[in-house]
Amino acid sequence: MKHVAFMTLGVLQVPDNHPLVQGFVARVDENYADAAAFPGFVARFKDDFSASASWHLPRPALFHDEEYAGRLAISLTIWRDLESVFAFSYSGPHSEALGKRKDWFMKPRWPSYVAWWVEPSHAPTRLEAYARYDHLCGHGATPDAFDFRTAFDELGKWYIVDIDRGRRIMDHHRSKALSTS
């Protein structure tokens, strides 16, 4: 059974070393710790493509201009299924951070994430993730690169994310977290 690769991308209002975005920067480790403990989480690519560190490396096509220097916040994770990454995205510390995104990020005129299916033994590269993102930007959602609203299953067939299953995953994670605290 394939896994879901999931790359997020946001453009900070200012470079990542600026005090205005330190609320975001301070939450990064907590978000990744929550993700690692979340049902369905498979892997995180520790080369998080942080804004400052990755400016001179390849970037998605939309973000080659100097105005984005030091401002791209990009992550890449692997999940067992779409419901698990959906549940993580809209619960816990990550959901809290999403609620504050207007404080830290530019209002996007571009997709804020891309998903695609990978073989369990495959570790996507930065360039592959960027190519999938560029594909979504250029062609819209397809089986090769998609979002939650227009998702596809691992066979390439149109798929509706099971929100109720996602909520059950959220509830399970929340109850597990409460029992260990």
PyMOL commands that set and color helices and strands:
alter all, ss='L'
color gray80, all
select helices_A, chain A and resi 19-25+28-36+61-63+66-68+82-89+92-99+101-104+126-139+163-180
alter helices_A, ss='H'
color red, helices_A
select strands_A, chain A and resi 3-11+41-44+72-79+113-118+151-152+158-159
alter strands_A, ss='S'
color yellow, strands_A
deselect
rebuild
show_as cartoon
